[in-house]
């Protein structure tokens, strides 16, 4: 990783320029219109392109531009259909195919995305954009060694490009090669000292400790006025972790608070709407609702869902179970949320408003078909012949009702941790679009606990709960109880889970490669002087933990 930077132009920039120049716009009329169209507000831009397409429905360039316009407004499925049509009309339209493949990844259509990546590489096998695209699909499918091999090639071919070293670092981390990941992230910082994300990625390696020199460098960078907001936020998260590790909890809290405040400004969050959704879910998925739908659903027993709130031990449970000879660990699969979106017709005129009505109308045959559809999509991520596999998306706790309808024999495990510890731990991490205020994390935890209490009542015995603190204090006992619930024999390998060599993509990737310790249980108390509002918002779910207060069952 000490190669001298290349004097050649950046290969990615060159490839992007070539891709955009490869197909000049064919229509003189569209060329004339585009400058004004692209300068217009999004609604007017879409309207102008649709007017043009009404007269020229088979113009692949216009179809592509319309797709690019509406995907920015959240209509990905419609955009994908437009790009597919453009490629039917112009199979050599490489830029459209590249963007189509990227869109397919975001739509969880990984097999189709890989097919498009292969078509692009058949035209230009050394194109770094196409190779990186293929690596992304491999990573999405849990094929970390294939992704790592491509990332390594691209990093060494583009030694002056910090982003390539970052990508290589991610791939090494997922594969469990922590020292290599650290070296790659540090190489990225060497090339681009203001790259806050590289520092943040180092901080996310929970067993990593910043050196004094690295800490001083971050402090110095944060004093500058030339940092982009995203870089500043990432540096604040990273420096907070450095302060936390050296025992400066007041300094760490100040930086975590600043970083989260910046991250919170990036999106709109309406907690009242989340709570209302929780209550509507409880009303819709009643005991009578399930009793009236005892038939239907795919009878397969393959899936094991691990749900809960983030930072509550779900990755540890996954690693323990994936160490059993009958269970395969996959990833946080997107397919249950995808099915929810399809039932709700999120991109349709109703905007998802009809989800509960549509679920109630599902016939037994439709519920069976949806369960089979989930299994078919999940099959892409299964690499062994083991009879069971894990889907570890914590957010599936919102969808326990749907899982019970379409996969009635699936097992559901609720990973639960002290809410104060879990909420604080979430506050220390940067998420893509879900950084909340501490009180909002607390309110979300209450909603989660209430919803799970509801499903405990209407689906008795369906959900097995693992309390993180109990798992730490009596690992073997909790593992035996868990395996009994899954109807699997006990295996010693589950207690030596840290020896299991597999890809782990979450922030806990380093922790689950070590034996269990109790160090994380009370760590949050170092910050307790500043957590009064959070603890007040948690209320009796904190004071009664691990028991669930009666107040949550009164809705």
N, C-alpha and C positions, 0 to 999 in steps of 0.2 A: 504493500500500500504506500510505498515511498517513491513511486515513479514520478519523474519530473512532468509538470503539466505540458500538454501538447501545444504547439504553436498553431495548429490547424484551427480553422473556424469551428465553432461548436456544431457537432454533427446533427444534433437534434434540431437546432435552429435552421440548419441547411436543409434537413429533410422536410421540415414544416413548410419552408419557403417553396421547395420543389413540389410538394403536395398541392399547395394552393395555386401554383402556377401551371400545374399539369393540364388543367382543363379550363381554358378561357371561356367565358360566358358566350354561348353560341348566338343568342338572339340580340340583334342590335337594339330592339325595343326595350328588352330587359336591362341591357347595359345602360341605356339612357335613363331608365326609371330608378335603378338601384340607389344612386347617391341620395335622392330625395326620400326613397322608402326607408333606407337604413338610418336616416337622420330623424325619422318620425317617431313619436311615442309608440310603445309596443302594440297598443290596440289598433292604431292607424296603420302601422307597418303590416300587421296581419291582414287588415281589411284590404290594403292596396295589393298585396300579393294574391289574395283570393280573387280580387277583381281581375288581375292579370291572368290567373290560372283559369278563370271561367272562360276566357277567350282562347287560352293556350293550355289545355289540360294535360298535354303530354310533354311539357317542358321540364326536363329533369333538374335544370338549374333552379328554376322557380320553386319546384317541389322541395328541393334541398333547402333553399333559403327560408321557405315557410316552416319547414321542420325545425331549423335552427331558431327561428323566432318563437315558436310555441313551446319548445322544450325548455326555454328559459322561463316560461310561465307555468311550468309544472306539468305540462301535458305530454308525458313521455311516450305513452302508448300511441297516441295519434301521430307524434313526430316519427316514431319508428315505422309506422305504416306508410307515411309519406316518403321516407328514405328508401324503404323497400320498393315502393313504386318507382322512384327515381332510378334505382339500380336495375329494375326490369327494363327500363327504357334506355339506360346507358350503363351496361355492365362494366365498362372501363372507367367509371367515375370513382377514382380511388379516394378522393377526399370524402365523398359521400359514404363510401364503404367504411372508411376509417371511423367516421363519426357514427355510423350505424352500429358498428361493432361496439364502440364505447357505450352507446345507448343501450344495447342489448345487455351489457354487463350490469348497468344500473337497473335493468328490468329483471335481473336474475335469470336471464336466458343464456346460461353460460355455454351450453353446447352449441347454440347458434352463433354466439360470439366467437367461439374457437374456430368454427367453420369459416367465418369471415376473416379471422386473423390468418388462417392458412391460405385463403385466396389472395390476400394482400401479400403475404410472404412469397407466394408462388410468382408474383410479379417482380418483387424486389426483396430478396432473401436477407440482405444485410441492412435494410432500412431500420434504424434504431427505434423509430416510433412504432413500427409494426412489431418488432421483437418485444418491446416493452409492453405493448398491448397483449401479446400472447402470455407474457409473464404474469400480467394482472389476472388473466383468466385462470392460469395454473394456480395462482395464490387463492383465488376465490373458490376453487375446487379442492383446496387443501393439499395440492400437489407442490409442497414447499421446495422440494429438491429441484424440480424442474424450474420453478420460479427463481430459485437462488442461482442456478447455473446461468440463466439468461442475465440476471442482474449483475453477476460477477463479470461476465463478458463485457457488458455495457459500461461498467465502472472502469475497467482496465482499458477499454477502447477510448473512453472519454475521461481521462484522469484529471482534467481541469474542471469538470462539471460537478459541482457540489450535489446537485439533485441526484445524480447517478450513484454517488456514494451513500446518500440517504436511503435510496431504494434498496441498495445492496445491504445496508445495515438492517432494514426491516426484514429482508429475506433471511439473513443470518440469525436474527433474533427469533423468528418464527421456527427456525430449524433447531433452536437450542444452542446456537453457537455464540454465546454471550461475548466472549473476548473479541471475536471477529466483528460482532456488531458494534462494540465500543470503539474499536479501531476505525471502522467505517464512518461512524458518526463524528469521531474526532477529525478524520480526514476532511469531511464536509465542512467542519468549523474552520479548519486550517485554510481551506479554499475560500470560504465566505464567512468571515468572523461575525457578521451580523445575522447569521442564520439561526434565529431563535429556536426554530423547530428542531434543529439538531440537538441543541441543549435540552429542550423539552423531552426529546426521545431518550436521551441519556437518563434524565430524571425518572422517566417511566420504567426504566430498568430498576425495579425496586431494591435490588440488592447492590446497586451501584452507588458509589460515593464520589462526589466531585472533589478534585484536588484543591488545595488552597489557591493555586494559580488559576484554575478554571473559575473558582468562585470570584476571585478578584477581577477576572476578565469580564464576567457577567455584570458585576457591580459597575465597572467602568463603562460598559456598553449602555447600561440603563441611564447613565448620566448624560448621554448624548441626546441631541434633538433631531437627529437624522434617521431614527429608527421608524420603520413602518409600524402601524398599530398592531398588526398580527405578530411581527417579530418581537415587539415590546411585551406583548401579552405572554408569548412563549417563554421569553427570558424571565419574566416574573414568576411563572410557574416553576421553572427550573431553579432559579435562585432561592425560591421559597423552600424547595426540597433540600437544597444545600444547607440553608439555615436550620431547617428541621433536624437534619442529620447531626449537626454540631450542637444542638440543644438550645438554639436561639428561637424559642417558640413564639415570642412576641413579634420578632422580625419576620418569621415565617408566616404567621397569621396575617400580618399587614400585606405581605406580597400576595398570598393566596386570595385575599379579599379584593385587591386591586385587579388581579388577573381575571378572577371570576366576574367582577363587575364589567370589565371590558368584553368578556366572552358573552355575558348575558345580554348585551346590547345588540348582538348579531341576529336575534330572532325574537318573535313574539310568542309569549307563553301565557295562557289563560288558565290558571289553576281552577277557577270556578267551573270552567267547561270540563276539565278532567274529572272533577268531583261529580258533576252532573252526569258525565258518561259512566262513571262507576255506578251511580244509583240506577241509571237506566239499564245497565248490564244486569244488575241484581234483579230488577223488575222483570226483565225479559227472560232470563235463564232461571226460572223458578223450579221448584221440585215438580210441580204439575206439568211444566213445560217438558221436562225430561221424561216423566212418566208417560206422557202422550206420544213420545218419540222413542220408545224402547226398541223399535225395529229400525234397521238400516244402519249405515255406516260400515266402513271397511273393517273386517274382523281381524286384520293383521295385528300381531303383537310386537312387531319389530321396534317401533319408536319408543324411546325413553326421553321425555321432555324434562329438562331442568329449568325451573323458572324462579323468579324472585326479583329482588332489587339488586342493582349492580353493587359490586364490592361486598358480597355477602357469602362468599365461599363456593359459588357455582363452578368456577374453574377447578377448584380443588376436588369437588365431588366428581366432576367429569374425569379428571385424571385418575382418581381412585377406581371408578367404574371401567374406564378404558384399560385398566391394568388387569381386568378379568378376561379370561379366555373366550367368553361368550359375548363380549360387548365391544363395539367399535366406537371410538370418539370421532366425531366429524367436526362440527363448527357451530357457530351461531347461524343457523340456516334461515334464509329469508322467506321460506315458503308458506308458513302459516299466515304472516302478515300479508303476503301476496294474495292468498285465497280470501282473506278478509276484504282486501281492496276490490277483488273481483266480485264478491258477493254484494259489496256496497256500491259497485259501479262508480268508484271514486272520480274517474275522469268523465263520467256521464253528466247529464243535465242535473241530476239530483245531488251531485257533489257528495255522495256517500250518506245522504240523509236517510236512506231506506235500508240500512244494514239490518236492523233488528226485524223489520217487516219481512225482508227477503230471507233471512235465516228461518223465520217461522214458517215460511212457505215451502222450504226445501222438502222434497219428497224423500222417502227412504232410499230410493234409487239414486237421487241426486246427492244425498249425503254419502252414500257408498262411493259414488264416482269421485267426489271431492277428496275422500280419504285415499283412494287409489291414485289420484292425481298428485297428492302430496308425496306418496311413496315413490312414484315415478320420478318426480323432480329430485327428491332426496337421494335417489340411487346414484346420481352423478358424483356424490361425495363419498360413496361407500367404496372402499378399496380392498376389503377383505370379505371372506365368506362367513364372518361371525353373524349369528342369528339376530342380534340386537344392535341398535345404534342410538347414539345420543344426539339430540338437538338441544343445544345449550343457549337458547336465546332468552335471557331473563325477562324480556318484555312480553313473552308469551303468557305471562300471568294474566294479561288482559283478555286472553283468548282461550282460557281453560274451558269455557262453555262450548265453543266451537270444536275444540279438540275432542271433547267428550262425545260430541254428536257425530263427527266424521271418522273418528278412530276410537271407538268405545273401549277397546282392549289395551290402548296405549297406557303406559305408566307415566305418572306426573310426580316429580319431586320438587318440593319447595325449599330452596336454600335460604335460610333465615339467619340473620346476624343482629346483634344488639343494634337497634335503630340509630342510636347516637353514633356508634362506631361506623356504621354503614354510610350514614348521611355525611359525616365528616370526611370519610375516605373518598366519597364521590366529589366532594368539594376540592380535593387536592389534585384532581386530574382534569386535563383538558379533553372534553368530548367535542365531536364535530359540531353539533348543534343542540346540545342538551345541558349546558352549564346553567344551573339554577342558583337562586339565592338559597342560603341555608334554611330559611323558613319554608321555602318552596320544596326543598328536598324533604323536609319534615312532613309537610302536608301530603306530598306524593307517597311517602311511606305509610301514612295513616290510610290513604285511599287503598293502597296495595293490601295492607293488613285487613281492612274491612272487606275487600272483594274476596280475598282468600277465605276469610271466615264465612262468607256467604256460600262459597262453593263447598267448604267443609260441611255445611248444614244441608245443602241440597244434593250433594254427591258424597254421602258418607263413605269413608274408606277409600275414596278415589285418589286422594293426594297424600303422599308421604312427606312429612316435614322433617328436615334435618337442621337442628340448631347448631350453628357454627361452634359455639363455646363448648357444647357437649361433645362435638366431634373432636375438638382439641383435647379435652380432658379424658375422654374414653373412646379413643379412635376405634379400637377393635370392636367394642360393643356397638357403637353406632354403625360401623360398616356391616356387622352381622345383621343388625336390624334392617338396614337398607337392602341387603341382598335377600333377606327373607321376604321383604315386600316385593322385590322383583322376581321372586321364585327362582333364585339362582343359588347354587351351592357356594359356600364360603371358599375363597382361595387366598392363600397367604400373600400372593402377589399384590393384592389390593392394599395391603399394609406397607408394601415397598413401592408404592406408586411413583416415587421420585426416581426410580430406576427405569421407568417406562419411557422409551424413546419415541416421541411423537410430536407433531407440530402443535404449538399452542400460540394462538394469535392475540390473546387478551393481555391487559396490563399485569395480570398475575402470572405471566409465563415463567418468570424466574423463580417465583416463590413455590410453585408446585413442583419444581425440580429439586426441592430440598425436603427433608423430613419435617413433619408438623412441629411447630413451636407455639408457645403461648404469647409471644412477644407482641402480636398485633391486637390482642384482646383488649387491653387497657391503654393502648398507645394514645387513643383519642383524648384521654384525660389530660394530657399535657396542654391541650387547647381549651379545656373546660372553662377557664375564666372568661373566654370570649364567646361562649356558645349558649348563653342564657336564652336568647330569643329562639334558637333552634330547639332547645330542650322544652321551652314553654309550648312551642308549636306541636312538638311530639306528644306532650301531655301524658295521658295514661298509657299509651302504647309503649312509652319509655319506662314509666314507673312500674308498670305491671310485667314488663318483659321477663321471661319468655312467654308468659301467659297472655292471652288476648283479652282485653277488657270487654266487659259486657256492653259498653257503649257502642262498640262496633257492630253489634248484632241487632241493634234497635232500628235499623233503617229498612 
